[in-house]
């Protein structure tokens, strides 16, 4: 108990983290196809814990100027991913761009995870520096960074680009920007997205437009769906019942059971009760985020807490929505539950900063 109470920051959030880590380990242990993948996931969870612990000890003010360095690094890594493309094949056996990952010293890393994180920090910093932004003066520090990240991610990961646009819009909305400036940003964003979608991407090599069409069509017409993942997930959820089939008795026929569809797998093994419990964990997490934000008096930590906290929960809800058949397939993982490296690390870094901010509030 002494160890727990010595952890810095909101204790309820710490409890939620430990519970999510425990559930994640149990699920990946059950569905892992190799000992190596289980060991790697366990190492990622342990590293994630230390990232949270270290980040919670670092005064959040250090991230004010460091956000620009992180943002530049994320842009360089996104360009690296674009210039060293990798390919997978869609349902029509066409090669499509899957340039989401890069390899650094033998480790795979997803630059878009760093881009989401660093962009929120950069926006919070720039918005906190000035309270009298005009549309013209906000172009370089606010809108151009958002459009650059969206442009660099949309070709290989449209869902991430949409999440970035949504979270950025939220951060701008809760800042001191006038609604008139925000409306102009939305119009520019819509025009830019339309130009990318209809004029640039169709003529680029190995785009994912057919994949997007297939996923949306499968979602809108489930009876005619050819999406095997969606169909098998729906079947498992409907047959799981309240208590599931039992730990370690899940099926091997669910694709991406340890990543994109880990929520379905949790319901399959532990039933609807587990699905509701996981959903409640994310809701309680966001409730704590709102409580923390309401006690903050300065702009930068206020925007950081709500921006990073909302990113965490929105990604969770998107993944859960896909698993329940409420949204088209996106490829977004379930934060702190799905197997992965860069996604876990960046979410843990985000939580660590939130915990540090919450600790400064309690100290006051």
Secondary structure, 3 states (H helix, E strand, C coil): CHHHHCCCCCHHHHHHHHHHHHHHHHHHHHHCCCHHHHHHHHHHHHHHHHHHHHHHHCCCCHHHHHHHHHHHHHHHHHHHHHHCCCEEECCCCCEEECCCEEEECCEEEEHHHHHHHHHHHHHHHHHHHCCCCCHHHHHHHHHHHHHHHHHHHCCCCHHHHHHHHHHHHHHHHCCCCCHHHHHHHHHHHHHHHHHHHHHHHHHCCCCCHHHHHHHHHHHHCHHHCCCHHHHHHHHHHHHHCCCCCCCCCCCCCCCCCCCCCHHHHHHHHHCHHHHHHHHHHHHHHHHHHHHHHHCCCCHHHHHHHHHHHHHHHHHHHHHHHHHCCCCCCCCCCCCCCCCCCHHHHHHHHHHHHHHHHHHHHHHC
